[in-house]
């Protein structure tokens, strides 16, 4: 069974329309769709027609979205998705296929800019530096491994480096993550975070990561983990 959790912080009609476009490309290929509402002011009735809707504290942002959505998801594999993305065709089957690789805990498709031409390939990268395409706006995890790793870290504020924290713990535990261009997705980067500003969260969360793991996340030598 495949679940998808989608972050929905619908603050205006533009974000609502973008989310409708995203969900139209996500929903046909999953068994369970969970829309995590973070204080949306539009689209509440529409969300109820699309899947299971749960509420999450909007002030706690992405970390709490993942934690709450994953607790609700029942699938063996769970896609963790922003609402400012969209896919083309069956995006699930090729990604799930990659979990056959030994010790694979996470699979991340290639991100395209919103206006890019769709062009897939056959490349696999194992455990790349997160600055090399691992943007964590759309990815799939093995839920059992996710739980073994202690889930998503919620000590981080709103946005930033919480995804690197999970990736860091995953690699330290000797699991693998795969980046592939066999599936691509479009991402309108910053569509939601632009409403809040990102720099203040990056500074704070970088410090949290450093204090927790004893190393600045920007100085991690990812290939040696």
Buried (B, 14 or more C-beta within 10 A) or exposed (E): EBBBBBBBBBBEEEBBEBBBBBBEBBBEBBEBBBBBBBEBEBBEEBBEEBBBBBEBEBEBBBBBBBBBBBEBBEBBBBBBBBBBBBBEEEBBEBBBEBBEEEEBBBBBBBBBEEEEEEEBEEEEBEBBEBEEBBBBBBBBBBBEBBEEBEBBBBEBBBBBBBBBBBBBBBBEBEBBBBBBBBBBBBBBBEBBBEEBEEEEBBEBBBEBBBEBBEEEBEEBEBEEB
